[in-house]
Amino acid sequence: MFDITVDTREVNAKSNAALIPDLKDLGLSVDKQQLDVGDYILHDAEGEISLVTRKAGDLYTSIFDGHFADELNRCMKLIESLGGRGKLFWIQEGLWSTVYPNGGKGGMDYFKRSGPKWFRSTFHNGSSEKVYSNVQLSLTMAGIIFLSTGTLHETALMLAAIHERGQQGWPSKLTSSLRRPQLRWSEDSRVQRLMSIWPHLQEASATALIHEFSSVFAICSLAMHPSDYKKLLVVQGIGKKGLSNFQEALS
């Protein structure tokens, strides 16, 4: 199995010519295929998928022509079709910021790193200044992992890091020292993962939640939804206080 599969449309673009050599220099074996969903596919040590989509200078246009939302919806449906067993990453390549062209509000500029400097490279748009912040918040609320890189090379470094962490079981300085819950009778890794992020959740309740909603991803999405979170309360053993603690942990 290859370490990473890259969409052929990504590598065929002249602006992305250095990506494959960078990935190989970082020690990754690379497969090239035309992907129906996402730009990159990796698998962790347990064989679960890590689906990555990337946006650079075309972010602003894709938001307003509907391509951005359609792409993310298709990515989420793929993860859901796998029972929620996987992760969805969104890489924003380059630095976006709200600007005020001609003294007015609204619009975004795209910045790209060149040596030690940042310089403006694209255009002004007279749209709402809230666009980019709302996009990031919507992604987070949907359970999509937001990552930021400055250049194509940094994107290659990020993809290599995703591969490495996945092969190590997703450790971090924050969580690597935390013990995974010991299951008494369930052998479902989804139950264990849910118990590790939901404070004081009992194994029986975690099992019932997975049985009812199929995936940790779906449960997290419901918990953070302004009205659908109530669906979790119908599961035996789930109370308002416990759910509130879970929502606080997620946020």
Residue, then its C-alpha position, 0 to 999 in steps of 0.5 A: m500500500f502506498d503512503i499517500t494517494v494524490d489526485t492526478r488533477e493536483v499534480n498535473a497543475k504547473s503550480n503544484a509541480a514540486l509537490i510529488p518530489d517534496l513528498k518523496d524527499l520526505g520519505l513517502s511513497v506516492d500513488k497518483q489516481q483521479l480521486d472522486v472525493g478529496d485531493y489526498i488520501l492516507h491511511d493510519a495504523e488501523g487502516e482508517i482513512s484520512l481524507v484531505t482537501r486543499k484550497a489555495g488561491d481559488l478559495y474565495t471563488s469556490i466559496f461563492d460558486g458553490h464548489f467549496a460546499d459541494e466538495l466538503n459535503r461529498c467528503m463528509k458523505l464518504i466518511e459517513s459511508l465508512g461508519g465515521r471511521g476516518k478523519l477529514f482534514w481541510i488545508q488552507e494553503g497561504l494566509w488569508s486576511t480581511v482587508y478594507p479596500n478603498g477605505g471600505k469594509g469587506g473583501m479578502d486578500y491572499f498572501k504568499r510567503s516569499g523568503p522572510k516576507w509576506f506579500r499580497s498576490t491576488f485581489h480585493n472583493g467587496s464582500s462581507e468581512k465575516v466570510y472567512s471567519n464564518v467558513q472556519l467556524s462552520l468547518t470546526m462545527a462540522g467536525i472537519i480538522f482545519l490546518s493552515t500552511g504557508t506554501l506548497h512545500e509546507t503543505a507537503l510537510m503537513l501531509a507527511a506529518i499526518h501520515e506519521r501521526g496516523q502511523q503512531g496512533w495519533p499521539s500529541k503532547l497534549t494527549s499522548s500521556l492520557r490512558r485510553p479507557q479500558l473496555r470491559w466487554s466491548e471490542d469496538s474501537r469507536v466506543q473507546r474513542l468516544m469514551s476518551i473524549w466524553p468526560h465520565l461516559q460509561e461504556a454501556s452508554a458509549t456502546a448505545l450511542i455508537h449503536e444508535f448513531s454509528s460513528v463518533f463523527a456523527i455524535c460529535s456533530l449532533a452534540m454541537h448542533p444548536s437543536d439536534y443535540k437533543k437527539l442524544l438525550v434519548v439514549q439511556g444513560i445520557g443526561k443533560k449535565g453529561l451532554s453539557n460536559f461533552q459539549e464543553a470538551l468539544s468546544 
